[in-house]
Every structure is written in structure tokens, then in C-alpha cells.
Amino acid sequence: MNDAADEREAGHPFLHRRVRDIASGGEGVLTAVVHERHGSRLLRIAHIQPATGTTWTTAADNIRPAWGRPRQSV
């Protein structure tokens, strides 16, 4: 489990913009990118809020800008 002290918010060029998670195909607004320590590794985790539904997380490297019409989110 992570200690709150291990999580640090990081900036991202798509922050507060509509993005697509290439792992799930879902779309939503990127609300935060945080650094989380998992064992000895420090990972960048993106938090995505869809238009309706529950926020999900994915690796920050999995997000791309969402262009065009919104797609159904996960």
C-alpha cells in the first residue's frame, strides 16, 4: 500500500482536457496525474473522470488527447 507522503501530484500538458485511455478506450477529463510508489518503483498514474460514471486510473503514458466526437467511456 502507498503512504500519502509517497504520492505527489505532477503536471501534465493534458490536465483538465478531454483525453482517451488507450488501454481501455474510455474517454474523460484528465483530473490529476500523481506519482505513486509501488515497491521500489515510482509510477505516474493518471486519474480520468468520464462525463458520467466513476473515475478510473491508468498509467500516464496511456493517455492521448481525445479529438472529435466523445466516445462512450468505460
Secondary structure, DSSP 4 states (H G I P E B T S, - for coil): ---GGG-EEE--TTTTSEEEETTT--EEEEEEEEEEEETTEEEEEEEEE-SSS--EEEEGGGEEE--SSPPPP-
